[in-house]
Amino acid sequence: MSGVQADHPLSDFDFTLPEELIALRPARPRVAAKLLVANGGAIADHVVSDLPGLLRAGDLLVFNDTRVLPVRLAGTRTRADSVVAVEATLIERLDAAHWRAFAKPGRRLREGDAVEFSGGLTGRVSSKREDGTLVFSFNLSGPDLDLAIVEAGTMPLPPYIAARRASDEDDFHDYQTVFAEKDGAVAAPTAALHFDESLLSALADRGVETATVTLHVGAGTFLPVKVDSTADHVMHSEIGAISEATAAQINRARALGGRIISVGTTSLRVLETAADARGNLRAWSGSTDIFITPGYRFRSIDGLMTNFHLPKSTLFMLVSALMGLDNTHKIYAHAIARQYRFYSYGDGSLLLPH
């Protein structure tokens, strides 16, 4: 990390969000979503399709090319005469045949129990953990397991959507970006959900470059902060990579005067992890638990396109680090007053600090 991050009380990042502003479906078409543009302290209202006119030739947008797997599985556990319906959400791949998962009703499952999912997929409970998760050992592994999960599963909608409606066929398309290429995420990099091929073509015509990095978004992105101070929070870890070619492309764009704009907080976490003290990027792969709060000095980016985040979340803290805490509260107050839609299927923001 770079810079000194101050210790902040969790209450600094709280705000009141009307429940009706939580989006349950995305805008159609994707580019019709609202786009709040904050240039320092100046705020303007746009739509996503305006983006080519808001950027300059030579700017470079960095996207996350992770692909969300449909990791919510429904099955049954049979033990003697007892049959129990089980819903499992896979949250972390441990190896070719093992996944860590949340399961309902988890208390009804024991080590050694086999849960039969559709399509011949079977998961045996190999262990139960103190955090309430369990580990499934599947009867398939590697690409065969991935294909079976795709056949058997539904999309793992965020908790604040899943609590209000079930996942359906629309979500297989809606909750996947046009950049999705590398399997591994259990949540979408949602800022990029606003992009379609027509917008990408218009950006290319404008002279705006694009590049991709990878961060496999985990369920930890939805975990609430349960401590009273940012100094006591333990950040979740996620797996990612940036190629040598992408690092060189971004370094070249910056050297030529282009702005580097991360599309999403997940892309930003990769870039900041891979950047050296001067902001130059190198090839990188591994896990990152980078935790960005006010006081952090950004090294690799000049702006961020992102959706609107939960109160007291690590993502709201990241935005506050980029734009300033007071200014971020003003941005969010403006968004609420103007009826912007929040969270994964909501509207977007383009944040350009001075």
Secondary structure, 3 states (H helix, E strand, C coil): CCCCCCCCEHHHHCCCCCHHHECCCCCCCHHHCEEEEEECCEEEEEEHHHHHHHCCCCCEEEEECEEECCCEEEEEEEECCEEEEEEEEEEEECCCCEEEEEEECHHHCCCCCEEEEHHHCEEEEEEECCCCCEEEEECCCHHHHHHHHHHHCECCCCHHHHCCCCCCHHHHHHCCCCCCCEEEECCCCHHHHHCCHHHHHHHHHHCCEEEEEEEECCHHHHCCCCCCEHHHCCCCCEEEEECHHHHHHHHHHHHCCCCEEEECHHHHHHHHHHECCCCCECCEEEEECCCCCCCCCCCCCCEEEEECCCCCCHHHHHHHHHHCHHHHHHHHHHHHHCCCCECCCCCEEEEECC
